[in-house]
């Protein structure tokens, strides 16, 4: 029989895993719809430099494009699980991270989940800055995804809101390269 602490960790792992899959799925669908709705732009009137610069560019020193060896050097902790596709870390009862690798063993996505009132999750403004307006649902949930073509990735932020019994914040940084 599992001890109470083991059940709590297992609950967080399962919840975190399910939420990470959901966040990736929702973000990829949203990104695909966004790209499908964009019209091609031609001519000198529009340039990539007109897009804002990303505010959140890394997580614990890990950036898109770093090698798997760099990740292991930066996070001086054994992952909860790992395989050829990446690493899953449990830093505390309230913070987990999944680092996904591409076929060249370079970081292609970083997904972080913060759970609970004491999780110390970054704020929306810390992720996007002051210039990106908050998209808030009537029930308090917040979700936004911003693509940064010059940086080669997009950033998504999802929050159940501070009013939630167990606040949940998910942040994803993912390469736009295939």
N, C-alpha and C positions, 0 to 999 in steps of 0.2 A: 504494500500500500504506500502511496506517495505521501511524503510529509507535506504539511501545509505550504511551506516555502517553495517546495518543488512544484506544487500545483499552481501557485501564483506565477512562478516563472514560466511554466508550461502554458498557462493561460495567456500571458503576455506574448510569448513566442507565437502561439497559434493566432491570436488576435493581430499581432503585428504582421505576420506573414500574409494573412487574409487581406488586411488593409493595404499592404504594399502591392499585392496583386491587383486589388481594386483600383488603387491610385494609378498604377501603371496603365491599366486598361482604360480608365476614364481619361487620363491624360493623352494617351495615344489616340483614342477616338476623337477627342476634342482637337488635337493637333491635326489629325487627318482631315477633319471637317474644315478647320481653319485654312489649311493649305488648299483644299478643294475649292473653297469659296474665293480665294485670292485670284485676282486677275493679273495676267502678266504685265509687268511694267517695263516700258522701253523708253529710251531717250535719256538725255542728261539731266532732266528736271528732278528725278528722284534718285537718291543714292543710299547705299547701306548706312552711311554715316549719320543719316537722319534719325536712325533708331537710337533709343537711349542705351547707355552702357549698363551692363548688369551690375547690381549692387552685391548680390550674393554670388560669389565666384568659386567658392570652395566650402568644404565641410571638413573640419579637423585637419586642414592642410591638403586634403585630397581634391584634385581638380580633374575635370574631363581631360582624357588623353594621357594621364599618368600611367606608368606601367604597374603591373601587379606587384613587382618587387618594391616600387616606391610606396605603394599602399601598405605593404607589410612593414616597411621601415617607419612610416609615419604613425601607424597605429601599433603601439607597443603592447599589443594584447592579442591573444589567440582568438580567432573568430569562433562563434558558436557553431557555424558550419561553413564549409567551403567546397568548391569544386572548380572545374575548368571555366565556369561561367561567372564566378565571383565569390564574394564573401558576405556572410551575415553576422553582424556584431550585436551583442546585447551589452550595452554599457551600464545600464541600471534598470530598475523596474520601470522607469519612465522614458528611457531612450534606447532606440534600436536603429541600426543602419544596415542597409543592403547596398553593396558596391558591385555593380555588374560590369563584366569585362567583355570586350569584343573578341573577335577571332585572333587578333594580334596581341591579346593579353594586355590591352590598355583599357582604362576606365571609360565606359560609355554612358553609365548612369549611376547616380547616387540618390538613394531614397532614404529619408530619415523620418522616423515616427516618434513623436513625443506624446506621452499619455499621462494624464493626471494634472491636478492643479499645481503641483510642485515640480513640474517637468522642466521649467525654465526654457520653454520653446522660444525661438526667435519670433518677433512680432512681424506682422505683414510689412510694416515700414522697413524693418531690418532686412527683409528679403528683397523688396522691390524699390525701396526709397520713397520719397515724398511725392514724386511726380506720377506714380501709377495709382489711379484711383481704386479704392477698395470696392470689390463687387460683393455685396452682402445680400444674402437671401432674407426673406421675411422672418424665418425662424432663427436668424443669427449666424447661420453658416456662412463661411467665407471661402470663395474659390477663385483663383485666377491663374492664368498661364500666360507668360510673356516669352516670345521668341526673340532671341538676340542673334541675328544673322552674322554680324561681325565676329561674335564670340564663338559661333558654331554650336550653340546649344539653346535649350529652352529651360525655363524655371517654372514650376507649378507650386502653388501654395494652397492648402486646403485645411480648414479649421472648423470644428463643430461650434466654435465660439466659446468665450469665457464663461457663459452662463450654463454650459453643459455640466451635468453631474460629474462626468469624467472627461474633461476637455481633451481633445485629440487634435494634434497638428501634424500634418504630413507635408514634407517639402521634398520635391524631386528636381534634380538637375539632370538633363539628358541630352546627349549629343544629337544634333540634327543630321549627322552623317550616317549613312547606312553601314 
